[in-house]
């Protein structure tokens, strides 16, 4: 049964009780403003304690994770605005899922800053959030804070795998079993249940790895590629799939810079995404 308590228990198994109590108001399932602090020895120890717990529980799956003193680790905590109302058919309409975090200045953080402590202006200035808002609504709302708030209230953002090495350059190349073992292990252990609790109508995945894992996790046997339709150099994404009452849209990562040629022509690509996919499958994207 989908209840606030089930969500709290999932978050506690995933992040450990101290981090959950620091970031989450358990009375109404809202994120605490100001819960994120710069990296510090206490925060790093909380991360390491929880990773040790996971390694102990899954030694054959997570044996490669190195928790030596020179190697910092960091957690992404899911982001949303307002409270999570588990009485609703869809707790949040749209779930945005990346593969793993990229964290430099914190031991744990809310994914892409989606929490009440951020002024709405942040979401109109940040590259990733501008792309998300333009994708979902068109660029005409970027000066309308009331509409921005309404759209952001529909979102829940998380990762397939919630942890990664800390720092400017993620040293994932040192972990040869990261993609084939660590990522799917975390998807099976936590993400499957997280999706079932949030019950989104739309899942937007960021990057080919996240899309691949979600296709596997949701048991999807058929996808439709739009990649060549958008650009002759695109191989995998965009792709879409439908599974029951859920629509999956796989996109190149929206935080990518201009080196990613999909987003190099940002306005054109977003217009085409809206006309060729979102408007065609508009019933999934309607507000509940």
Buried (B, 14 or more C-beta within 10 A) or exposed (E): EBEBEBBBEBBBBBBBEBBBBBBBEBEEBBBBEEBBBEBEEEBBEBBBEBBEEBBEEBEEBBEEBEEEEEBBBBBBBBBBBBBBEBEEEBBBBBBBBBBBBBBEEBBBBBBBBBBBEBEBEEBBEBEBBBBBBBBBBEEEBBEBBEBBEBBBBBBBBBBBBBBBBBBEEBEBEEBEBBBEBBBBBBBBBBBEBBBEBBBBBBBBBBBBBBBBBBBEBBEBEEBEBBBEEBBEEBEBBBBBBBBEEBBBBBBBBBBBEEEEEBBEBBEEBBBBBBEBBBEEBEEBBEEE
